[in-house]
Amino acid sequence: MGRYLNQGNESFEKSVNSEIYIDKTGLIKYTNRVLNTLQGYVCIRRPDEKIRKKVQENWDSLAKPLDGLGIFEKIFTQIGAVTGDERVPLQKKAVIVMCADNGIVEEGISQSGQEVTYQVAESMGKRKSSVCLMAAQANAKVIPIDVGIAAEETPEGVWNKKVSRGTKNFLKQPAMTEEEALAAIEAGIDSVKKCKEDGVTLLATGEMGIGNTTTSSAVAAALLNCETAAITGKGAGLSDAGLLHKIAVIDEARKKYQFDSKDVFRILCSVGGLDIAGLCGVCIGGAVYGVPVVLDGVISAVAALVAERLVPGVKDFLIASHKSREPAAALILQELGVHPVIDGSLALGEGTGAVLMFGLLDTVHAVYGNRTTFSDIRVEAYKRFTDV
């Protein structure tokens, strides 16, 4: 993690949180206990508020009602502020898909076996899976990453960042060690670094891993300190009886580990997944390298919440694409303060919901980039009023 360390100005002022230091340029330096074990600091720069304001001014100058494109205008100001570019660059997009298996499938919480994770990842490597077909329409690159598939080989066309061959059954022992979780987080950060170097200006998260709605619900329930049944859904098609069993398994784990909701890293290691840890790294990496990250569904949302709890401020770099069918998603997005655009009862995974968002953003950019102003059409501009 040392390579993420900013070696410049060390005159940091101590903030309210004793683990965060902020310098006058807006660079935020985290001395987080967990991330320090990666031999350094995580440094993120605050989004550029001047650029945010400029993008809003650009919107207001266009020949349309003020705020006529609703939440999309706010998203564009966010992308501009994160990238530091008032043009809101969307020209090069990529989807990072973390693929990993989960030992908890031993408990019968999914109707599919672990072999499906490998098979779908293999399909991604051949550019034939659902997200690949959709990404082709959005002119986006799909980057599948093996961070923990339970197979010796990594499928062709998939990046090999394998930390282990899946996690452990968390009813018997913690899902992963601290070292494994940290390695997966670092793999996520590294993937963003490579994308940034390749000129990618907008990222999306995706995942593939049988059993990962169970791990996500377990992590979310512990972090939000809420009833398991309130945030656990059927995942990839469980029956009513299967859902009750899934809830019971998570409740048994919560009783076993006796979590404190503030002990984020222990929760991740105990009942999380390598895909969640990897996506957590992608969210942190977006903040480190100034690349906005479009979140997919519930697994991505859980990873984002873990990232925000580890590195406060990461949420400013995140964009919610849709409200997943899984009940945990809406609660987590509300906790993060990000607002999903699409409400389509999606539950496919892979990053497909985020790719749908790519298409919407490109369509809106046709208006923003065209710059047809009121003066161009000889119409008096709307005025923005402030309530007295």
Residue, then its C-alpha position, 0 to 999 in steps of 0.5 A: m500500500g506504500r505506493y498509494l502514499n503521497q510523499g508531498n506536503e506533510s503539514f496536516e491539520k488534525s481533524v475531529n476523527s483522530e485518524i484523519y489528517i487534512d492539508k490545505t490542498g484538500l488532500i486527505k491522509y488516512t492513518n486507518r489501523v487496518l489499512n496501515t497494515l498495508q505499509g502506508y497511508v491511503c490518500i484521497r483528494r476531495p472532489d473539486e468544488k470549483i469544477r462542481k459549480k462550473v458544471q452546474e453553471n454549464w447546465d443552467s446555461l443550456a436551453k432547458p428548464l433549470d434542473g430539468l434533467g433532475i438527478f442526472e445533473k447532480i451526477f454530472t456535477q459529481i463526475g466533473a468534481v471527481t475527475g477535475d474536468e468540467r467536460v464530464p469525461l465519459q469517453k472511456k468506461a470499464v466494468i471491474v467484475m470481482c469473481a470469488d467463491n464462498g465457503i458458506v455454500e456448504e450450508g445449502i444457502s444457494q440452489s447453485g453449486q460453486e462450479v457456476t462461479y467458474q463457468v460464468a467467469e469463463s463466459m466473461g473471459k470469452r465476452k459472452s456473459s450478460v454483462c459483456l453483451m450489455a457492455a458492448q452496447a455501452n462501449a465499455k470494457v469488461i475486466p473480470i478478475d479472479v480474486g477467489i474462484a474455487a478452482e486451481e486455474t483461472p479462466e482464460g481472459v480473466w485477470n488472475k489476482k487469486v487470493s485463495r480458492g474461495t473463502k471458508n464456511f463462516l459457521k465453522q471459522p472466519a471466512m478469511t484471514e486479515e491477510e487475505a482480506l487485505a490482499a483482496i482490497e489491494a487487488g481492487i485498488d490496483s485494478v483501478k490504478k491500471c484502469k486510470e493509467d489506461g485512460v478510463t474515466l468512469l468505472a463500474t463495479g460487478e461481481m460473480g460468486i455463488g453465495n454472495t448474497t448471503t455474505s452480503s446480507a451477513v455483513a450488512a446486518a452486522l454493520l447496520n445492526c439490524e434484524t437479519a430477516a429485514i435485509t435478506g432476500k432470495g438471491a438467485g431464486l431461493s424458495d420461501a423455505g430456502l430464504l428462512h434457512k438462509i436467515a437462520v444461517i446468518d443469525e447463527a453466525r451473528k450469535k457465534y461472532q457477537f459483532d460490534s458494528k464499529d469493528v468493520f474489518r472483523i466483520l468483513c473477515s468473519v462473514g464477508g467474501l473476497d469479492i466484497a473485499g475486492l470491490c471495497g478496494v475498487c471503491i477506495g481506489g476510485a477515491v485514491y485515483g480520482v475515478p468515479v465509480v458506478l455501483d451495481g447491486v447489493i454486493s457492490a453496495v455492501a462493499a461500498l459501505v465497508a469502504e466508507r467505514l474504513v476510509p470516510g469520504v469514499k462515498d463522495f466518489l460513488i454513484a448508485s445505479h439501481k435499487s436492487r431487488e435485495p432488501a439490504a440494498a435500499l438501506i445501505l444506499q440510504e446509509l451512504g447518502v447516494h440515490p439510485v436512478i433505476d428501480g427495475s427490480l434487478a437481481l442479475g449481478e455481474g455489473t449489469g445494472a451499472v452498465l444500464m446506467f452507462g447508457l443513460l449517462d451517455t444519453v444525457h451527455a448528448v445534451y450536456g456536450n452539445r451546449t445549446t444555450f438560450s442565447d443560441i435559440r434567442v430565448e431569455a434564460y431561466k433564473r434561479f431564485t433563492d427562497v427568502 
